[in-house]
Amino acid sequence: MAAAEIARQVGESCRTVPLSGHVGFDSLPDQLVNKSVNHGFCFNILCVGETGLGKSTLMDTLFNTKFEGEPASHSQPGVQLKSSTYDLQESNVNLKLTIVGTVGFGDQINKEDSYKPIVEFIDAQFEAYLQEELKIKRVLHNFHDARIHACLYFIAPTGHSLKSLDLVTMKKLDSKVNIIPIIAKSDAISKSELTKFKIKITSELVSNGVQIYQFPTDDESVAEINGTMNAHLPFAVIGSTEELKIGNKMMKARQYPWGTVQVENEAHCDFVKLREMLIRVNMEDLREQTHTRHYELYRRCKLEEMGFKDTDPDSKPFSLQETYEAKRNEFLGELQKKEEEMRQMFVQRVKEKEAELKEAEKELHEKFDRLKKLHQDEKKKLEDKKKSLDDEVNAFKQRKTAAELLQSQAQQAGGSQTLKREKERKNSGFL
């Protein structure tokens, strides 16, 4: 009998029985609270928006601290995501907060692919969590969960309509992350313009099919406040870490020549509403929605790509082992096919190389024969020239010998005539 069928029968056979006394399992909620507090919590925020909209300032204001970071320039060649993690503590609750910024977003002339690095980053965090889940020995309780729980999308306070970049980016992100749109630096436009701008943004989001995060209303304890706050989206916010004395209190505010804008005054902006909804009321729901909705969608698509299903074509429970064996056999078949293709390619390349070597060897032999013939011809020419020179030398020697002989004979003849003249001169003198 299949395990699923057994579980179904066990579930159907459960009966409700009364207790005759206190047992103690009503302390489970307290146990869960204590365990969660001891383990700590994590929360990851993605801030998407053009450079200069006050993303870092708003984060500092939200968490009432000063996070490290340098202002980004407008000269980035592309969109880069910068992640920073901080350990925060409030009362006895520890929070590991990760803030991810989109450096250079909207600064390029061609903004067509500006959303791609953001989508790739979100998918990379889902993939890291999925790989940890698929391990045989999992350590999820110690695993740093970097999945994005909330995306604060900063909209420039133009007062007109959403930019194409904003619509395209939010459309690409709405199935992967909880999007909370906010109008940054909302004190840049008047109150009447701001109201019209909110209506225009909401209308454009609906008409373009962009799904933003809706604060849950299924819990009676927060249904009323969340239902009210859903009507205020997108939030118009102002951030400031500067404290000014207003009345008898020190308050976060922005000082202008014409007056003062109080960050925590709901008549001036929606900062208090954002902080209430994001941190104090719905932080756990954002974490849960990330896991049960966005991550599950990514996980399901990934497993389906790998060939895993819940049921087979006959609507019977799908066996993980059978699926693994089928994928393994398929992989081995593809591996053998690739191996055969590589072997044939190797043999073909060897044959081509052998043909090239034979052709090169033939060319070398021909060149050797040409050089050998040329050498023989040169050698024959040198031998002929040497013979000719030897003949000339011998002829010269013969001529030289003959000339020396004639010279010697001439000298002897000349000496005899001289002696004869001397004798004749002597004889004539005696007479």
HUMO-V519013 format. One record per pair of residues at least 6 apart in sequence whose C-alpha atoms are under 7 Angstrom apart, sorted by the first residue. I is the first residue (numbers start at 0). GAP is how many residues later the second one is. Records with the same first field share a line. If there is no record, write none. Layout:
I=GAP  GAP
//
This chain:
36=56
39=53  54  55
40=53  54  55
41=53  54  55
42=53  54  55  106
43=53  54  55  102  103  104  105  106
44=53  54  55  103  104  105  106
45=53  54  55  102  104  105  106
46=8  53  54  55  104  105  106
47=53  54  104  105  106
48=56  104  105  106
49=55  56
50=21  23  53  54
52=103  131  132
53=130
56=182  183
57=181  182
59=6  7  181
60=178  179  180
61=213
71=31
73=30  33
75=28
76=31
77=26  30
78=23  24  25  26  35  38
79=22  23  24  37
80=19  20  21  22
81=18  19  20  21
82=15  16  17  18
83=14  15  16
84=11  12  13  14
85=10  11  12
86=8  9  10
87=6  7  8
88=6
104=9
114=54
118=54
121=25  26
124=21  22
125=21  169
128=16
129=169
131=6
147=29
148=28  29  137  138  141
149=27  28  29  136
150=26  27  28  29
151=27  28  29  30
152=26  27  28  29
153=27  28  29  30
154=27  28  29
155=27  28
156=26  27  28  29  31  32
158=30  34  35  38
159=37
160=36  39  40
161=39
169=40
170=39
173=36  37  38
174=119
175=118
176=113  117
177=34  35
178=33  34
179=32  33
180=53  54
181=52  53  54  55
182=51  52  53  54
183=52  53  54
184=52  53
185=50  51  52
186=51
197=36
213=16
214=11  15
215=7  10
216=6  9  10
234=35  39
235=33  34
236=32  33  34
237=25  31  33
238=24
239=12  13  14  23
240=11
241=10  11
242=7  8  9  10
243=6  7  8  9
244=6
251=10  11  12
252=7  8  9  10
253=6  7  8
254=6
260=7
261=6
262=6  8
263=7  8
265=6
307=15
308=9
309=7  8
310=6  7
311=6
//
